[in-house]
Amino acid sequence: MNLKTRKKDRLSEVWSKLAATLCGLKLIIKESSSKELEGIKGLVLEETAQMIKLKTEEKTIWIPKKNQFFEIELKNGLKYLVDGKILLGKPEARIKRKIPNW
């Protein structure tokens, strides 16, 4: 198995985890078109095709997926920086998509 194949396998594994529901994962907004959203962190409670419901220490808020860069921590502790536009859509539709180019 060459390096390119291993990288593709790893991306496939990560994408399968991100393509499924984000509920229960820790998330930090790293970059946003709305500067007041940057740095907000919390636990994903729910998601729709366009929005993520995030439970922060102070309150629960809805965050749009579009125009955001999220740092998402998987259950195994690995963290990934993800463009919100690849998370658009319902989880059941996202899982059918091909692996995006990161």
C-alpha positions in Angstrom: 0.0 0.0 0.0 1.5 3.3 -1.0 1.3 6.7 0.8 -1.4 8.0 -1.5 -3.6 5.0 -0.8 -3.1 5.3 2.9 -4.0 9.0 2.8 -7.2 8.2 0.8 -8.1 5.5 3.3 -7.6 7.9 6.2 -9.7 10.6 4.5 -12.4 8.1 3.8 -12.5 7.1 7.5 -12.6 10.8 8.6 -15.3 11.6 6.0 -17.5 8.7 7.1 -17.4 10.1 10.7 -18.1 13.7 9.6 -20.7 12.7 7.0 -22.8 11.0 9.7 -24.5 13.2 12.2 -22.4 15.8 14.1 -24.5 15.4 17.2 -22.5 14.9 20.4 -19.2 16.2 18.9 -17.3 19.2 20.3 -17.0 22.1 17.9 -15.2 25.5 17.8 -15.8 28.2 15.2 -12.4 29.1 13.9 -13.3 31.5 11.1 -16.6 33.1 10.3 -18.0 35.8 8.0 -19.5 37.1 11.2 -16.6 38.0 13.5 -18.7 37.8 16.7 -19.1 34.0 16.1 -15.4 33.3 16.0 -14.1 31.4 19.0 -17.5 30.1 20.1 -17.2 26.5 21.2 -19.7 24.0 22.5 -21.4 20.6 22.0 -23.5 19.9 18.9 -27.0 19.1 20.0 -28.8 19.0 16.7 -28.3 19.9 13.0 -30.5 20.7 10.0 -29.4 21.0 6.4 -28.2 24.6 6.9 -27.8 25.1 10.6 -26.1 23.6 13.7 -27.5 23.9 17.2 -24.6 24.4 19.6 -24.8 24.2 23.4 -22.2 26.7 24.8 -21.4 27.3 28.5 -23.8 30.2 28.6 -26.6 29.4 26.1 -27.8 27.3 23.2 -27.5 29.0 19.8 -28.1 28.1 16.1 -25.1 28.6 13.8 -25.2 28.6 10.0 -22.9 26.0 8.4 -22.2 28.2 5.4 -19.4 30.8 5.6 -17.8 29.1 8.7 -14.7 27.1 9.4 -15.1 24.6 12.2 -12.7 22.7 14.3 -14.5 19.4 15.0 -13.2 17.0 17.7 -14.2 13.4 17.0 -14.9 10.9 19.8 -11.4 9.5 19.5 -9.9 13.0 20.3 -8.7 13.8 16.8 -9.5 17.3 15.7 -10.1 18.5 12.1 -10.6 21.9 10.5 -13.6 21.7 8.3 -15.2 24.2 5.9 -18.9 24.4 6.7 -19.9 24.3 3.1 -19.0 20.6 2.9 -21.3 20.0 5.8 -24.3 21.5 4.1 -27.2 19.1 3.7 -28.9 16.6 5.9 -26.6 13.9 7.4 -28.5 11.2 5.6 -27.8 12.9 2.2 -24.2 13.8 3.2 -23.2 10.3 3.7 -24.0 9.4 0.1 -21.6 12.1 -1.2 -18.1 11.4 -2.4 -15.1 12.4 -0.3 -14.5 16.1 -0.7 -11.0 17.4 -1.6 -9.6 19.1 1.5 
